[in-house]
Amino acid sequence: MTSITRRRFGQLALLTPFTLLLAERSSANLIETLLARADIPRHADEVWVLVDDVEASLSVYRGNLRLERFAPISLGRGGASVERTEGGNVTPKGEFRVNRFNWESQWRTFIGLDYPTPSHARMALESGLYTEQDYADYFAYYRRHGYPPQRTVLGGYIGIHGLGRADPEVHASYHWTQGCVAVTDTQIDRLSELIGIGTRVVIR
């Protein structure tokens, strides 16, 4: 898999959604607009991930070919939604990119996503969750660090992880996370083999 630097990833993550947002100046829900076309591969060999809230499943694709499917998976205790705030235990819907791996996580492996994305920040501004200053601070932080701020009203630290010390029986029966996507340890090991920094992850 082609490697990508954190700086380059930050540039791509900032530019691509922002370009889309400039074209979408209506009051329509920005995330839902993006999700309407998010399951279309960017190119024939793109490896990407689809997390389906309704099916409680995670699938890995190469183009339109499904390579793996994990089910059931667990999402946030508060369900999944395009709108998420700190402490709500909701899994954010949207289109994300993998921006980090923590191989020493308490959850075995933690695959971090670039939440909140510029699209989520824009929605927060339009809904009044962000002030104009919050919105400006979001982009200033993103430009400076190459990833979005994690401690805002929208929350952060969203990713895909294994179970670690979590109860497998609870995992098989309930959505139990604080907003992340959880799979079994065996599944997170396999997923880590298939994807890398910059992989597109769609949660819908």
C-alpha positions in Angstrom: 0.0 0.0 0.0 1.4 3.4 -0.9 2.5 5.4 2.2 1.4 8.9 2.8 2.9 11.4 5.2 0.9 13.0 8.0 1.4 16.4 6.5 0.3 15.3 3.0 -2.7 13.5 4.6 -3.7 16.7 6.4 -3.5 18.7 3.2 -5.7 16.1 1.3 -8.2 15.8 4.2 -8.6 19.6 4.3 -8.8 20.3 0.6 -11.1 17.5 -0.6 -14.1 18.0 1.7 -13.8 21.8 1.6 -13.9 21.8 -2.2 -17.1 19.8 -2.0 -18.6 22.1 0.6 -17.9 25.2 -1.6 -20.2 23.6 -4.2 -22.9 22.8 -1.7 -24.1 26.2 -0.6 -27.7 25.1 0.2 -29.2 24.4 3.6 -29.3 20.7 2.8 -27.6 18.4 5.3 -24.0 18.3 4.2 -23.1 14.9 5.6 -26.2 13.3 4.0 -25.3 14.9 0.7 -21.8 13.4 0.9 -23.1 10.0 2.0 -25.4 9.9 -1.0 -22.3 9.2 -3.2 -19.8 8.0 -0.7 -20.2 4.3 -1.6 -19.0 4.9 -5.1 -15.3 3.8 -5.3 -12.9 6.6 -6.2 -11.1 4.3 -8.6 -11.3 0.6 -9.5 -8.5 -0.4 -7.1 -9.4 1.8 -4.1 -9.5 -0.1 -0.8 -12.1 1.4 1.3 -14.3 0.6 4.3 -18.1 0.7 4.7 -19.7 0.7 8.1 -23.4 0.0 7.9 -25.5 1.1 10.9 -28.6 -0.8 9.9 -26.8 -4.1 9.3 -24.3 -3.5 12.1 -21.6 -4.6 9.7 -18.2 -3.5 8.5 -17.1 -4.4 5.0 -13.8 -3.8 3.3 -13.9 -3.3 -0.5 -11.4 -3.1 -3.3 -13.4 -1.0 -5.8 -16.8 -2.7 -5.9 -15.4 -6.1 -4.8 -16.0 -7.0 -1.2 -12.9 -8.5 0.4 -14.2 -8.9 4.0 -17.4 -8.5 6.0 -17.5 -8.4 9.8 -20.8 -8.7 11.6 -22.2 -8.0 14.1 -20.1 -5.0 15.0 -20.8 -2.5 17.8 -21.4 1.2 17.5 -22.0 3.9 20.1 -24.6 3.3 22.9 -26.4 6.4 21.5 -26.7 5.0 18.0 -25.3 6.6 14.8 -26.2 10.0 13.5 -24.8 12.7 11.3 -24.9 15.0 14.3 -22.7 14.2 17.3 -21.8 16.2 20.4 -19.3 15.5 23.2 -20.6 12.9 25.7 -23.5 11.7 23.6 -22.1 8.3 23.0 -23.1 8.6 19.3 -21.1 7.2 16.4 -20.8 10.0 13.8 -22.0 9.2 10.2 -20.0 10.6 7.4 -16.9 10.0 5.2 -13.6 9.8 7.0 -10.0 8.9 6.5 -7.8 6.8 8.7 -5.1 9.1 10.2 -3.4 7.0 12.9 -2.8 3.5 14.3 -2.3 2.9 18.0 -0.9 -0.6 18.3 -0.7 -0.4 22.1 -4.3 0.5 22.7 -6.3 -0.9 25.6 -8.7 -2.0 22.8 -5.8 -4.1 21.2 -5.5 -1.8 18.2 -7.1 1.6 17.7 -7.5 2.9 14.1 -8.1 6.6 14.3 -10.4 8.5 12.0 -10.2 12.2 11.1 -13.4 13.2 13.0 -14.7 15.9 13.2 -14.2 16.5 9.5 -14.5 19.9 7.8 -18.1 18.9 6.8 -19.0 18.3 10.5 -17.4 21.6 11.4 -19.5 23.4 8.8 -22.7 21.7 10.0 -21.8 22.7 13.6 -21.5 26.3 12.4 -24.8 26.3 10.6 -26.6 24.7 13.5 -25.1 27.1 16.0 -23.0 24.6 17.9 -19.9 26.4 16.6 -19.5 30.1 16.7 -17.6 31.8 13.9 -14.6 31.9 16.2 -14.9 28.1 16.9 -15.0 27.5 13.1 -11.9 29.6 12.5 -10.1 27.9 15.4 -11.0 24.5 13.9 -9.3 25.2 10.6 -6.4 27.0 12.3 -5.8 23.9 14.4 -6.2 21.5 11.4 -3.6 23.5 9.4 -1.2 23.6 12.3 -1.4 20.0 13.3 -2.5 18.1 10.2 -5.5 16.6 12.0 -8.8 18.0 13.5 -9.1 19.2 17.1 -10.4 16.5 19.4 -11.6 18.6 22.3 -14.5 20.6 21.0 -18.3 20.5 21.5 -18.3 17.9 18.7 -16.1 15.5 20.7 -13.3 13.4 19.1 -11.1 10.4 19.5 -13.4 8.4 17.1 -12.0 5.2 15.5 -12.3 1.5 14.9 -11.0 -0.8 17.5 -10.9 -4.3 18.9 -12.3 -5.6 22.2 -9.2 -5.8 24.4 -10.6 -6.5 27.8 -14.3 -5.8 26.8 -16.9 -8.5 27.2 -17.4 -10.5 23.9 -20.9 -11.4 24.9 -21.9 -7.8 25.4 -20.3 -7.0 22.1 -22.3 -9.7 20.3 -25.6 -8.4 21.7 -25.4 -4.6 22.2 -24.0 -1.4 20.9 -21.7 -0.5 23.8 -19.0 2.0 22.7 -18.8 5.8 23.4 -19.0 6.4 19.7 -16.3 4.3 18.1 -16.8 1.2 15.9 -15.8 -2.0 17.7 -15.0 -5.3 16.2 -13.4 -8.4 17.7 -9.7 -8.7 18.2 -9.3 -11.2 15.4 -11.2 -8.8 13.1 -9.2 -5.7 14.0 -6.0 -7.7 13.3 -7.3 -8.6 9.8 -8.6 -5.1 9.2 -5.2 -3.7 10.1 -3.7 -5.9 7.4 -6.0 -4.5 4.7 -6.1 -0.8 5.3 -3.6 2.0 6.1 -3.2 5.7 6.7 -5.5 7.6 4.2 -8.0 4.7 3.7 -11.5 6.1 3.2 -14.0 5.0 5.8 -17.8 5.5 5.2 -20.1 5.3 8.2 -23.8 5.4 7.2 
